[in-house]
Amino acid sequence: MADAAVKDSWGKLTAGGFEDAGAKVFKELLKNPTTKALFPKFKDIPDGQIEGNAAVRAHGKKVCEVIDAFVNGGGDDKIKAVATNHKKLGLANDKVGSLMKEALVAVLNSAGLGSSAGAWDAAWSKFMAVHGSVY
């Protein structure tokens, strides 16, 4: 289970729903053209339309559901299922970890929740250890 700072900031970040939070994370994640190219179904979406795109929002919701399960004290099976898919796609564990962590911290900062970044470092390391166990 994540610590209180992670749980609190996650609750605030997702208060508007997992689709909204996920869209914000993916808007940040897909700013980089190299990263955007890793997502074939998103690569042709104009940057200004990322956050409102239905496919991005749906994918972001799924990602947030996995993170939510982890934050609230479980989710290892969900994390491993995602990792299995990432592995099949040829995505390196460390690449997934660093890209998602950067995007998540940027969204936390822009939401005024940057003070929880240190707690997220520790939590994200645990999340990625579970993710990496599949590789």
Solvent accessible surface area in square Angstrom, and as a share of the most:
residue,aa,sasa,rsa
1,M,161,0.72
2,A,12,0.10
3,D,78,0.40
4,A,82,0.63
5,A,45,0.35
6,V,1,0.00
7,K,71,0.30
8,D,79,0.41
9,S,3,0.02
10,W,5,0.02
11,G,41,0.39
12,K,117,0.50
13,L,15,0.07
14,T,17,0.10
15,A,87,0.67
16,G,59,0.56
17,G,31,0.29
18,F,55,0.23
19,E,69,0.31
20,D,52,0.27
21,A,1,0.01
22,G,1,0.01
23,A,0,0.00
24,K,90,0.38
25,V,3,0.02
26,F,3,0.01
27,K,90,0.38
28,E,52,0.23
29,L,10,0.05
30,L,2,0.01
31,K,123,0.52
32,N,76,0.39
33,P,106,0.67
34,T,93,0.54
35,T,4,0.02
36,K,21,0.09
37,A,63,0.49
38,L,68,0.34
39,F,38,0.16
40,P,99,0.62
41,K,127,0.54
42,F,0,0.00
43,K,104,0.44
44,D,119,0.62
45,I,21,0.11
46,P,73,0.46
47,D,88,0.45
48,G,82,0.79
49,Q,110,0.49
50,I,3,0.02
51,E,56,0.25
52,G,63,0.60
53,N,42,0.22
54,A,81,0.63
55,A,48,0.37
56,V,0,0.00
57,R,59,0.22
58,A,46,0.36
59,H,49,0.22
60,G,0,0.00
61,K,81,0.34
62,K,128,0.54
63,V,32,0.19
64,C,1,0.01
65,E,63,0.28
66,V,17,0.10
67,I,3,0.01
68,D,35,0.18
69,A,25,0.19
70,F,22,0.09
71,V,2,0.01
72,N,77,0.40
73,G,43,0.41
74,G,33,0.32
75,G,18,0.17
76,D,70,0.36
77,D,119,0.62
78,K,100,0.43
79,I,0,0.00
80,K,83,0.35
81,A,63,0.49
82,V,46,0.27
83,A,0,0.00
84,T,54,0.31
85,N,80,0.41
86,H,38,0.17
87,K,98,0.42
88,K,163,0.69
89,L,120,0.60
90,G,66,0.63
91,L,30,0.15
92,A,51,0.39
93,N,37,0.19
94,D,109,0.56
95,K,88,0.37
96,V,15,0.09
97,G,7,0.07
98,S,53,0.34
99,L,33,0.16
100,M,19,0.08
101,K,67,0.29
102,E,118,0.53
103,A,3,0.03
104,L,3,0.01
105,V,32,0.18
106,A,31,0.24
107,V,8,0.04
108,L,0,0.00
109,N,82,0.42
110,S,99,0.64
111,A,56,0.43
112,G,65,0.62
113,L,26,0.13
114,G,26,0.25
115,S,122,0.79
116,S,8,0.05
117,A,25,0.19
118,G,52,0.50
119,A,22,0.17
120,W,3,0.01
121,D,63,0.33
122,A,59,0.46
123,A,7,0.05
124,W,12,0.04
125,S,73,0.47
126,K,125,0.53
127,F,12,0.05
128,M,20,0.09
129,A,68,0.53
130,V,29,0.16
131,H,1,0.01
132,G,21,0.21
133,S,74,0.48
134,V,38,0.22
135,Y,91,0.35
